Amino acid sequence: MAKSNVTQFAEELKLPVTLLIEQLQAAGVKKKAGDDAITEQDKTRLLDYLREMHGNKEEKKKITLTRKQTTEIKKSDATGKARTIQVEVRKKRTFVKVDKPEVAPEPAKPVPPPAPIINEVEARKRETEARRQAELASRQAAEAETKAKRVIKKKADEAAEAAPVVPTPAPEAEPSKKKRVIRKKGEDMATEAEAPVLVEVKVEAPKVDAPVGAAPAAAAPEGTLHRPVLKPGEKADKKGPKRAARPASAWVDDQARRRGIKTRGDTSGGRDGWRSRAGGRHRDEEGGTSFSAPSEPKVLEVPIPETISVGDLAHKMSVKAAEVIKVMMKMGTMVTINQVIDQDTAMIVVSEMGHTPKLAKLDDPESFLVESAANDGASHETRPPVVTVMGHVDHGKTSLLDAIRKARVAVGEAGGITQHIGAYHVETPRGVITFLDTPGHEAFTAMRARGSQVTDIVVLVVAADDGVMPQTIEAIHHAKAAKVPVVVAVNKIDKPEANPQRIKQELLAHEVVAEEFGGEVQFVEVSAKTGQGIDRLLESLQLQSEVLELKAPVNAPARGVVIESRLDKGRGPVATVLVMSGTLRKGDVVLAGAVFGRVRAMNDENGKAISEAGPAIPVEIQGLQDVARAGDDIMTLSDERKAREIALFRQGKYRDVKLAKLQAAKLENVFDQLAEGAKPLALIIKADVQGSYEGLAHALTKLSTEEVKVNIVHSAVGGITESDINLALASKAVVIGFNTRADAAARKLAEHSGVDIRYYTIIYDAVDDVKAAIGGMLSPERKETILGVVEVRNVFKISKVGTVAGCMVTDGLVRRASSVRLVRGGVVVHVGELDSLKRFKEDVREVKSGFECGLSLKNYNDVQVGDQLEVFEVVEVARTLA
Ligand code: GDP
């Protein structure tokens, strides 16, 4: 190219001459005017200069562009939310930085820009991978947890700890955020994420590579920024996780972090989690994450006995007693650690604490019986029979028992029989026989009523000169109800008027059939007076015993029955115990009903100290803490504490529980009993005359259907006695009083034991009721409440008015509107209503016990001195069979 001047060159370049001169000067070419010649060399210098300048400027522009782009994206990104502005601010900052990039290090940095981007992608990949692994780990942990609930804590911890090894704790925190961030941001994520990285990280760029978490940590805040206010910088960083923390994941976050820091944090976290959940119990929450594993409350099946102390209950749930106390406090009950709470409360507490309560009968003596029965399954050996003597009064029961003792026990005993402890045993050539030394039906039925069948054989004493009498028949009924075989002792055979044959025939009518009549009952003629036939009687008893094949374990914990019990001035509580199975030893811990103790001393019926007693051997023991009840079960326990616990427990609640269980038959319960697969409808009939009970028994027996068999356990003439109630209790029978009433003792016992007594005056009423019960169609129950008893002391016959009785209220009270039952000699002679009730000629509404009163009966004038008036009210109660 030819030489040219500056102006020409300026024209070529389309630049003002002055600018060109400036540039040329800057490039070091000294030109001052447009006419100055410009050489090729000058041009090259200028070009070089410009290139150099240009290169720098281009770089600056690039940076600026990047910034601008970011801003634009931000804007479009923020269509929905105006807060993007703040992101722009950040870009501006970038701008400021970019403004000084001539500094040396800057050009070095441009290298990283692509790097962070790549790193970002990689980081994200790794995050995703980490997330997957974390999720996998959590799933595995969750599975492990459900599979092995007991071991969960460890397993899940291990699993969870093992999993995050690769991604480090932080990514753990990511999944929840990331999911949202990534999906929401989608494409912008790349730019957006890189923007701050570019800008701020430019300085920190090296970090990006190292912890993957760093990038997400920066990105995450932005993700969340879309929602709430984003404050720049560290604030966003802090808030980020918090925001993300709103649902379950937050919790996971914390945990993950804690895990990263300290291992024990898990458990504490777990417990927190549990606690926070304890209220609402959102168990589902934890299903998804591995970190909730330790917090899964272990649902235990907690057996709850009828009573339990707070401490024990806590122990069973593997929590501190304080926890239980707290829960109970919330329930409004203040308890102490040693306080014993009842089953119902304990069940509520257990379910409140997230466990499953299970009814247990640990304190139920039956469970012990079962336990020991299982224990002593081994060696059952033949045991002596236990015999009870029954019969009509004055037929010689006591005499016979004495005669047997004399005949056998006295042998070799200096001083002979010295003691009466309620039972004794005799040795016969064929073995030992044990007699219960309390003749009569009461002892027999009382024990049966309490559930202990002690007697193996009944000796029915019938005086040969007297024959079968009412109590003879009653005894037969008792024996039959208890399914105990009878051996008849025809006593007083020494008497000239004795007629044993007549006895056999009379008993035939009561289904006690002698062998010679083709039956199985042994009849032995004896004389308690002369001792005649005693040996034969013992032989018969042995024979009967052999037939029964009585067996009991010997080497086992003792079980037995308290026959008698009393408080001895010198020795404290003493009890006669009949060991039924096992062996009772001195020093044994025993539990007798609601009384416990340790056998301090043991005597036989002769007052001789012994150290052990086997089956069917009666002994008198000392060492019980209190007087036991006759008829109570007694058993040895290995643990004195347990014995005390149960005894205390029984003293409280158990009696009621037992009583409830003993709830005798009620007419209205017949159907319930049927549902339980129960027995026939058992009835005891007491009537004023023989014709009544025979007629009633006949009519009622005829009501038997295929499902319900009416079984008359006992029927007799006379008032209802304690013995009848005991029999009813033992045989779950309903007592029917036909024109008779229960005496005070019987009434009390019936009330106490829940025996149903029904009074009737018309056979058809009784028949209708029983029929209805069988058919399940009972009409509303007429519930009778006895208000009181009034005794007639004087009788005044007043013309026009009728008979007025001067009375004394001996029990309860009498009301004017009440009904009365007039009882004379145990038999109801009239049922009606009061006509008038006065005190000192004044009409009154009621008179209480201990006061006198005058009264007259409606339409009845035959009131006699000595009559008793049972005052009662009848309320109709709708029947509820369910
Ligand atoms: P329990 O009421 O059944 O206990 O009868 P007891 O044993 O009290 O006897 C009543 C009465 O009958 C007493 O006076 C006895 O002496 C008398 N007794 C008892 N057994 C015999 C006997 O075998 N022969 C005679 N002759 N009298 C007897």
Residues whose N, C-alpha, C, O or C-beta is under 5 A from the ligand:
A	BS01	GDP	H392 V393 D394 H395 G396 K397 T398 S399 L400 N491 K492 I493 D494 K495 V526 S527 A528 K529
